[in-house]
Amino acid sequence: MKKLTLSYIKDEKQNSETRLISFIGNTIRFDLAIIQSPLFHPDLLVIDLNTNKYSKIQLDTLLEPNYVEHTFQYNEMEADDIKKYLSPIIAAYK
């Protein structure tokens, strides 16, 4: 069997901090992973663990009209819930 040679564009390790939060909004339960890493700075990587949707977010993008609704495919009520919970968390990372 021929040996396969893999070519990576980038292969490096970085230290990161992961915060897991769960809360119940007005309509659904949210389970989120928030990852802070030098790779994403000044953004945080926010992953919705229930839907596997994710985005790099900072406070400005979180508050952009329709950004959360579009990125995570939330309705208006769900987006309001996540903004309410994430705003103080993301602001604390500055």
Secondary structure, 3 states (H helix, E strand, C coil): CCCCCCCCCCCCCCCCEEEEEEEECCCCEEEEEEEECCCCCCCEEEEECCCCEEEEECHHHHCCCCHHHHHHCCCHHHHHHHHHHHHHHHHHCC
